[in-house]
Amino acid sequence: VIHLGQKELAERWRMSEATLERWRSDCIGPVFLKIRGRVLYRHVDIEAFEVASLKGTFVEHGNGQKSMGSSSPELAITRSSSGTQAFS
């Protein structure tokens, strides 16, 4: 199992270590280990948090429209050139 320390995770996400400390005290962010006072994050937990944090992405379709990605393949939101949304 690969672990990152607070400093390494802060560098990976380009954020301050203080932000990670605040997240831990607010019970947000990835789960962590605290072993003899040292905070460690398992790589698998970091990746799981990153996946859970993914938001809709826009994908170009062949018809020139963009649709917002969804966790549900049955629902796609497309935007026409007039800015209106259509659900399919």
N, C-alpha and C positions, 0 to 999 in steps of 0.2 A: 504494500500500500504506500502510495506516494503522499507525503504531507508537505504543506507550505506553512511557513510561519506568517505572522501578521505582516511583517515587512514585505515579504515576497508577494503576498496576496494584494497588499496595497499597491505595490509596483505593477502587478499584473493588470489591475483594474484602474491604474492611474488615479488613485485617490489617496487621501491621507490616512495614516494609521489611526488618527483620532476618530475618523468616521467609522472605521471598523470597530473601535472600542465603544463608540456610542451605539452602534447597531447591536452589539452584544448586550449592552445594558438595557436596550429597548426591546430585546428578544426578536430582532429582525436580522435578516442576512442568513448566510449559510450556517449550518450547524458546525460546532467546533468541539475540539477536545481541549481539556485543560488538565495537563499532567504536571504535577509538582510546580504549579504556578506558570507553566509555559503554555501559551495558546497555540494550537495547531489546527489546521484545516485539512481534511482529507481531500485529495484531488477529485475523487468521485463525488463528494458532496459539493465542491465548488462547481463542477460541471453540471450537476443536477440543479443547483441554484441558478446558474446561467440559463439553462434550458427553461426553467420555470419562469424566468424573467423575460423571455422573448415576447415581443409584442408583434402585432400584425406587420407584415412586410408587403410591399407592393411589387407585383410581378407583372411584367409586360406580356400582354397576350398578342397573338398574331393579328387581331383586328384593330390594333392601335389603342385599345383601352387598357387601363390598369385596373387590377383587382386587388383587394386587400386579402392577404392570406388569413385563413381561419383555422382553428384547431379542428373544425368540423368540415370535412371535404364536401358535404352536401350544401353548404352555404358559401356563396361568394358574393362580395359586394363590388360592383363595378361602378365606375364614375364616367359619365358621358362628358363630352367636351363642354357642355353647358354647366357642368358641376353638379348635376343631380345624381342621386344614387339609385341604382337598381339592384334588387336582390334576385339571385338565381340559385 
